Amino acid sequence: MQRTVGLLQRAVPHLPMQMAALGLASGVVLATAATAHAQGAPWPTKTISMIVPYPPGGGSDALARALSQAMGERWGQSVIVENVAGADGIIGTQKVIRAPADGHTILLQVNQMLLYKAAAPELKLMENLKLVSMIQHSPLSFAVASSFPGNTMKDLIAYCKVNKCSWGSSTKYGTLIGKQLMDAAGLSDLVVHAPYKGTGPMMTDLLGGHITLGLPAVASGLPHFKSGKLKFLAVGSPERFSMVPHVQTLVEGGLQVYGNSWYGLMVHKDTPAPIFSAIVDAVKAASKNQALLNIIESNAALPDFSDPVKFAEDVRKETIQMEALMLKFPPDTN
């Protein structure tokens, strides 16, 4: 160090010893910073926002809080949950796409977003996101009030062929599955559809006997099911759901219809590979977090952590199915 400072003084005779040393130190700092930048700067460098594109109070909130806590512990950095509601999840999704692609803004979305491509292809939301991992899944339930005189989908079909009936849905996804169900059951021209803007109002009318059938996720209907106010005629999963194992699937009832809801984590498509890998690793670590697993169970869902490749393939297949259903059952029909 002294020899180098001396060389600097000989090169610039009037340079004081302290200034020469300072210049050398500054050069060392710059060189170190350049090396660190070349090797990849530490990440995250600030608070991360987990965007939930729906109003607060929904089923996604508890999951988002537990997931953000687990991931924040992994990084030693705060992860805050931010509800950005509007346009059935589109506004919050667009916020993630428009944010810098630096991994500090991530998205917790549901599979309803797969309908965006078919309903509004100009948005190109899916094309601008990179899928990290599925987090949990839970089937739709096909529920009636406890006073309904039947316990299976066959009972419902027979009843609605001779009585006035209606069915309710609270999401575009639920509406699409409901239309498919009515078509498969031969009830399209017999049963009236009642669309709702939220699960709460739909459940109120279902329990009050104002609609015959409701399509809430199992998670939404389970408290009323356990209290005896609601009956599940079927679930939409390919196999029986472990939390209500005695309830038939639609397929067991002779209807080739599936309805399953999931939550998954996504980021901007241009997120750098090292940062994307860090997010993937944090999700893997979170998948073993008992507090998070407890929240998923309390949501009447099953953990379903997957790697980006499998998640992308599952979404690709489901998107094809959703697009086919959208063509068959356009949004402007009942």
Secondary structure as UniProt FT lines:
FT   HELIX           2..11
FT   TURN            13..14
FT   HELIX           17..39
FT   STRAND          48..52
FT   TURN            56..57
FT   HELIX           59..75
FT   STRAND          79..83
FT   HELIX           87..89
FT   HELIX           90..98
FT   STRAND          105..110
FT   HELIX           111..113
FT   HELIX           114..119
FT   HELIX           121..123
FT   HELIX           126..128
FT   STRAND          129..145
FT   TURN            146..147
FT   HELIX           153..160
FT   TURN            161..162
FT   STRAND          165..169
FT   HELIX           172..185
FT   TURN            188..190
FT   STRAND          191..195
FT   HELIX           199..207
FT   TURN            208..209
FT   STRAND          213..214
FT   HELIX           218..227
FT   STRAND          230..235
FT   TURN            242..243
FT   TURN            245..246
FT   TURN            250..254
FT   STRAND          260..268
FT   TURN            269..270
FT   HELIX           273..286
FT   TURN            287..288
FT   HELIX           290..298
FT   TURN            299..300
FT   STRAND          302..303
FT   HELIX           308..328
FT   TURN            331..332
//
